[in-house]
Amino acid sequence: MKLSARNVMKGKVTSIEIGAVNAEVEVEIAPGVLLTSIITKKSCEGLELEVGKEVYALTKASNVMIGVD
């Protein structure tokens, strides 16, 4: 598979919370570093996601916002 996304992070699914339409999937991309993604319930089922499964988290954005207090 070839992708245009430059930020590809390999990790393991640590939790999945399934809702009526969407699923919240938490992925550990490094020890203690978690990334959370909201995907459709149908996509979650199609990818056969389960806790412990190795996955790739991909990001592609034209900007990243930074905030401070």
N, C-alpha and C positions, 0 to 999 in steps of 0.2 A: 504494500500500500504506500502510495506517495501522497504527501500532504503539503499544503502551502503554509500551514501553521508552523511557526518557529519555536514555540514553547511547548514541548512535549515532555511530560513528567510521568515516569513509571511509578506505580504505587500499588497498594493493596486496599481493598474495600474494608473499612472498619465498622461501618454501620449503614443501614438502609431503613428509611422511614417511608412507608408507602401510604400515600393519601388517595383520595378518590380519583384524582386526575394526574398528579405529579408524584415523583419520588425524590426524596432528599438523600443523596448518596455522599458519604464521607469517605475520603481516600487519604491514607497516610503516604505522603510522598517522600518523607525522610523521617528518621526517628523523632517523634514528638511534633512533627509538622503535618497538620491536617488541612485538606482542601475540601470544601463542600460544594456540590453541584446539584442544581435542581434540574431534573430531566423528566420527560413524560413517563407515566407509569408503563405505557406501551413500550417505550424504548428500554426501560429497565428490564421488562420481561423478555424482550427480543434479544438483549445482550446477555440474558441469563445471569444477571448480577447476583452475587451472594457474598456474604461476609467472608473474607479471606481470599477472594479471587483477585488475581493480578490484572490490573487495568492500566490504561494510559489516559491521563488527563491532558487535554490539549486546550490551549488558549490562543486566541487571535483577536487582537483589538487594535484600533487605530490610536487609542490613548489610554493612559493609566492615570487615575486621579490620586493625589496624595493629600492628606489632611492632617492638621495638627490642632491641639487644644490651645 
